[in-house]
Amino acid sequence: MKKEKEETNIKNSSLITHRSSLLIKGGRVIDPSSNLDEITDILIENGKITKIGKIQDSTLKQVQGKTQSSGLRDLDVIDAKGKVVVPGLIDMHVHLREPGYEYKETIKTGTEAARAGGFTVVCCMPNTNPVNDSRSVTEFILDRTIKEGSTDVYPIGAISKGLKGEELSEMADLVEAGCVAFSDDGKSVMDSELMRRAMEYAIALGVPIISHCEDTNLSKGGVMNEGFVSTELGLQGIPDSAEEVIISRDLLLAEITGVKLHIAHVSTKGSVRLIKEAKERGIGVTAETCPHYFLLTDNEVRGYDSDAKVNPPLRTEEDIEAIKQGLKDGTIDVIATDHAPHNIAEKLVEFDYAPFGIVGLETALSLSLKLVEWGVLTINELIEKMTANPARILGLKKGILNVGSDADVTIIDMNQKVTVDPMKFRSKGRNTPFKGAKLKGLPIITILRGKT
Ligand code: DOR
């Protein structure tokens, strides 16, 4: 069933395949899935990669001849000298908000933002209105993507109907319609029995469960990290244990059931430790974090800036160090954005009343390159966490540069400097605590199935 669904998405997406030929010349080509890291060329024909390696003039002439005789456009050449060429980035945790919250984001604006950020694939969370707990919503998202999308979109179905945590969604139907995983993200599944059954169905359907880990009894009323800063500011805190209690439970359930469990947005030192130990014990768990969790602390909240209000909350230096270590030693497999756009007016209220969420699609790569600058990760390890690893977790034939694979390619200028200006975002969301940040390294061209 899984295989069929993948093919459905790929078939649908082929509607926007570019039919001419493209040569990416002389870039540093990095493909973590095949340990490739060399200065070379990539030839793309009809939306697929047809050659990786030094392209001789004779091959070029042949390609030019082919494109002209078949009435296609001539060969385009991108001079990638001095640039880094990687598989199209994959963001496995995005809120596209459509259907229902189009005033925050749409599939059109969200995927435009993704494309600008170097992504060719995004996975969208089900907390829309209606919730993506039924085939018709999944089909709507895929249909809208074909019509208006700038990237591929793989929907994530709800674990529970209406995200209420009471009754399972029609999981088999959702997978058949095109969902690649299940999550109640934004909400925690507090009923352990329901979570266990969801895991059992997920195994049968061959997809992972993505867990938003938050014990809502412990986090109730909290608006930021519980600690010195929350005490000083007089704001109610969310303790680390709110995340860690549910991670512990889900790790136990994953051990019992054998499900592929993926922990969303890891934010605490204790979570990293729990996941590391579980991996060492052979539990099938993977994990993601987001740039704000390895770059910012709860000090960001000091000005009561609601753009720094996110769930789970920004934590402390100690947590940042543990997350960096977790990224380095492989405990954390993926960097995702948890792109959570909100309307400006919604965030322009007292801190207590503002919604949780930070936008991330247009800053993720530049922010994550900090890890390379600091020597936490090599560029190859970083790209792996944004391409091959999420593809492997979700079973997507993406995130690779292979002859025959979709020509999804991102070209990065490692030296380009950028100042984050939310008013220039393609996303409708402007809610980022990184406004004004000066960063280095930017995706300059994002190619989806051969189309720049
Ligand atoms: O900050 C967040 N915002 N965390 C979530 O888990 C959900 C998200 C949203 O949907 O706004």
Boltz pocket constraint, residues with backbone or C-beta under 6 A from the ligand:
constraints:
  - pocket:
      binder: B
      contacts: [[A, 95], [A, 127], [A, 185], [A, 186], [A, 187], [A, 212], [A, 309], [A, 310], [A, 311], [A, 312], [A, 338], [A, 340], [A, 341], [A, 355], [A, 356], [A, 357], [A, 358]]
      max_distance: 6.0
